[in-house]
């Protein structure tokens, strides 16, 4: 853990993952935990758990102080990055150079044209719309256009488009599945837990049964955000980049809802 007296707070900030940085930047820009939860489609408990994890990692006792440091660092980075690098200047031709292109020059131009055509064909193949992967029953609302988390849609599109790595993806799927089953099986409320890993990204989708109480929903979100999962996955070189929760079929207070969560993990090597 980074001590609060660490003379280099920028180093402490490097211990945060992308999800923690995003929520803390919103806090530094004037949001509260409640408004951040509404904006990102999370529970307030989930937001506060991220803040707690950030305080533990950095050794800084105040979430608002971490947020202030992040905003200040972002502003410094913006100022430093204003100037664009100057474009290299092409050398002028020698005055005595012949105007007629040499055979080697003509051959180079032909090869360049062929390379452009090949690159265009590859790009067309890569940008073709891939078939959409079906969602588990009950998880559709989380990815609906009205949800305030467009990054989920983009991440799911990446999962659909990117191929798996036969040497790595099955092992990563097994590790994630075991970790999430370990923290949710004891609750006895999950009906679906799907794990899919491509070459560089993993997706975990979970759906509970309906009719959960608010206490049970909080238990699910707390279990899924257990920092032990992140520590175990870090040993397998996976980094959590986003977790999102939603309720379907009712409200937490009346005990008629089910909880849905989506978690995305990035391969770090």
Secondary structure in CASP SS format (residue, H / E / C, confidence):
PFRMAT SS
TARGET T0000
AUTHOR 0000-0000-0000
METHOD secondary structure of the structure
MODEL  1
X C 1.00
X C 1.00
X C 1.00
X C 1.00
X C 1.00
X C 1.00
X C 1.00
X C 1.00
X H 1.00
X H 1.00
X H 1.00
X H 1.00
X H 1.00
X C 1.00
X C 1.00
X C 1.00
X C 1.00
X H 1.00
X H 1.00
X H 1.00
X H 1.00
X H 1.00
X H 1.00
X H 1.00
X H 1.00
X H 1.00
X H 1.00
X H 1.00
X C 1.00
X C 1.00
X C 1.00
X C 1.00
X H 1.00
X H 1.00
X H 1.00
X H 1.00
X H 1.00
X H 1.00
X H 1.00
X H 1.00
X C 1.00
X C 1.00
X C 1.00
X H 1.00
X H 1.00
X H 1.00
X H 1.00
X H 1.00
X H 1.00
X H 1.00
X H 1.00
X H 1.00
X H 1.00
X H 1.00
X H 1.00
X H 1.00
X H 1.00
X H 1.00
X C 1.00
X C 1.00
X C 1.00
X C 1.00
X H 1.00
X H 1.00
X H 1.00
X H 1.00
X H 1.00
X H 1.00
X H 1.00
X H 1.00
X H 1.00
X H 1.00
X H 1.00
X H 1.00
X H 1.00
X H 1.00
X H 1.00
X H 1.00
X H 1.00
X H 1.00
X C 1.00
X C 1.00
X C 1.00
X C 1.00
X C 1.00
X C 1.00
X C 1.00
X C 1.00
X C 1.00
X C 1.00
X C 1.00
X C 1.00
X C 1.00
X C 1.00
X C 1.00
X C 1.00
X C 1.00
X C 1.00
X C 1.00
X C 1.00
X C 1.00
X C 1.00
X H 1.00
X H 1.00
X H 1.00
X H 1.00
X H 1.00
X H 1.00
X H 1.00
X H 1.00
X H 1.00
X H 1.00
X H 1.00
X H 1.00
X H 1.00
X H 1.00
X H 1.00
X H 1.00
X H 1.00
X H 1.00
X H 1.00
X H 1.00
X H 1.00
X H 1.00
X H 1.00
X H 1.00
X C 1.00
X C 1.00
X C 1.00
X C 1.00
X C 1.00
X C 1.00
X C 1.00
X C 1.00
X C 1.00
X C 1.00
X C 1.00
X C 1.00
X C 1.00
X H 1.00
X H 1.00
X H 1.00
X H 1.00
X C 1.00
X C 1.00
X C 1.00
X C 1.00
X C 1.00
X C 1.00
X H 1.00
X H 1.00
X H 1.00
X H 1.00
X H 1.00
X H 1.00
X H 1.00
X H 1.00
X H 1.00
X H 1.00
X H 1.00
X H 1.00
X C 1.00
X C 1.00
X C 1.00
X C 1.00
X C 1.00
X C 1.00
X C 1.00
X H 1.00
X H 1.00
X H 1.00
X H 1.00
X H 1.00
X H 1.00
X H 1.00
X H 1.00
X H 1.00
X H 1.00
X H 1.00
X H 1.00
X H 1.00
X H 1.00
X H 1.00
X H 1.00
X H 1.00
X H 1.00
X H 1.00
X C 1.00
X C 1.00
X E 1.00
X E 1.00
X E 1.00
X E 1.00
X E 1.00
X E 1.00
X E 1.00
X E 1.00
X C 1.00
X C 1.00
X C 1.00
X E 1.00
X E 1.00
X E 1.00
X E 1.00
X E 1.00
X E 1.00
X E 1.00
X E 1.00
X C 1.00
X C 1.00
X C 1.00
X E 1.00
X C 1.00
X H 1.00
X H 1.00
X H 1.00
X H 1.00
X H 1.00
X H 1.00
X H 1.00
X H 1.00
X H 1.00
X H 1.00
X H 1.00
X C 1.00
X C 1.00
X H 1.00
X H 1.00
X H 1.00
X H 1.00
X H 1.00
X H 1.00
X H 1.00
X H 1.00
X H 1.00
X C 1.00
X C 1.00
X E 1.00
X E 1.00
X E 1.00
X E 1.00
X E 1.00
X E 1.00
X E 1.00
X E 1.00
X E 1.00
X E 1.00
X E 1.00
X C 1.00
X C 1.00
X C 1.00
X C 1.00
X C 1.00
X C 1.00
X C 1.00
X C 1.00
X E 1.00
X E 1.00
X E 1.00
X E 1.00
X E 1.00
X E 1.00
X E 1.00
X E 1.00
X E 1.00
X E 1.00
X E 1.00
X C 1.00
X C 1.00
END
